[in-house]
Amino acid sequence: MSLIAADGDTTRDFQEKRDFIVRGLVRNIRFIHRELHRIEVQIGELMKQLGFQLETMTGIDLVTAAELVAEIGDIYRFATADKLAMFAGIAPILRGSGNKVGYYKNKQGNRELHGIIKALAIRQIAVTRGKKEPRNPYFHAYYEQKNGGRKNQAASDCLYYA
């Protein structure tokens, strides 16, 4: 405030119009904030009706759980977890010729679901800022074991192989 007082006259050309625009933007932001809250309440009620308990896992909040349910659809259509992993594009692909065999990143599958799972994997291996303790010690230990210089692939492997 002292800097403003020292600056002197702070009015600029067309100040009333600028103030009008800023007030309109603030009203829009407040409206959108209220609408987002209402939508989250509706999503929460719907997730309770579905009976999934995805929010109990570290790193999954209501919105992430809803994204997973929306992208996967009926989970029971996948006979095994491997089939779901292939659908999501997180299962590594075995390629080989002769004696050379290797696993490679899958570039197929549902890319939206792949992105959600990748973000979730990164949250699982994260450490807290203050204490530097892993949020999920099991996944963090697996990540450290698999790291080997392939950080992006190792994060996705955490959820697939665990």
N, C-alpha and C positions, 0 to 999 in steps of 0.2 A: 504494500500500500504506500510505503514511503517513496518508492520509485515512481509510482503513478503520480503522487503529489508533486514530486520534483520535476516530473515531465511537463507539468503545466496543463495546458488545454489538450485534452485527449479526444475531443470530438474531431471527426473527419468529415470529408465531403459525403453527403448522402447518408449520414449516421442513422437517421430515422428508418430508412429503407434497410440498412444493414441490421438494425435491431429487430425489425419486423421479420426478416429472413431467419435470423438466429432463433427468435421465439418460435417460429413455425417449425424449424428443425427440431427444437427441443420438444415441442408438442408431439411431433411424429415419433421421435425416439421413445418418449414415454408411452405412447399408444402401442408401439411395437413391443415394448417390454411387457406391457399388460397382456397383449395377445399371446406372446410366447409363454407366459405363465399359465394362461388358460389352456393352451395346447398341451403343455407338459402335464397338467392335471388330467386332461382327457387321455393322454398316452399312458399315464400311470394307472388309471382305472382300467384301461384296456389290457395292460400287461398283467394286472391282478386277475382279470377274468381268464386270461390265457393260462395262468398258473405256472409260467416259467419263473425260475428263481435265478436268473442270470446276474442280477445285481449283487448277489452274495459273493461273486468272484472279485478279487482285487482288480481294480482298474475299470470295471464295468459300471457305468452309471445308467440311469433310466434311458437316456437318449441312445447310448451305445447298444443297450439291450434291445431297444425297439428297432434300431437299424439292423441288428443281426436277425431278428425275427422277420423283418420285412424282406431282407435279401434271401434268407434261406427258405422261407415259406414253411411248408409242412416238413418238419425234421424227420418224420417217420418214413418219408419217401426214400431215404438213404438207408440201405441195408447195413452199412458199416461206416465207421468214422473215416476210413480210407476213401470211400466214395464221396463223402461230404468234402474231404480235403481236395479231391480231384475237381469237384464242382467249384470250389472256392479258388482253385489255382494255387494252393499252397503246398501240394504234394510234389516232391521233386520227381523229375522224370529220369528214368534209367536209359542211358544211351550207351551203345558200345559197338565195337567192331573187333572181332578177333579176341585178343587178350586184353584189349583196352576197354575198360568199362568205367563209367562215371555217372554221377547224379548231377543233373542240371536244373536250373530254375525253370519252373513251369510258367510259360507266358500265355497260357490259355485259361479258361475258366471265367468265373464271374469276377470282373475286375473291381467292382464296388465292394463285394464281400472280401476280396483279397486285401483291399486297402483298409477295411475295418479291422480285419484280423491282424494285419501288419502293425497298425497303430496300437492295437491291444497288446501285441507281443512286446512292443517297445515299452509300453506302460508296465508290463510285468517284470521286465529286467531293470527298470529304473531304480535309482537309489534316492533316498530322501536327501534333501539339501543340507539340513543341519547336522544330522547324525551320520550321514553317509552309510546308512544301513539299507539293504535291499528291501523294497516294498514286498516282494515275494521271494523269499530266500531260495525256494526250490527251483524256480525258473531262472533266477540269477545265477545259481551254481551251475545249472545245465548250460546256460549261455556262456559262462566263463570256460567251461569244459569244451564246448563246441566252437568257441570264437575263432581261434586259429587265423585271424586276419580277414575273415569273411563276415564282417559285422552284419550286413543286411541279410544275408542268407541265414546266419546263425539265429537272428531274432525270429524269423519265420519258422525255423526248425524247432524252436522252443515249444511252440504250440502244436506243431504237427507230431513230433515224436514223443511229447510228454504224455 
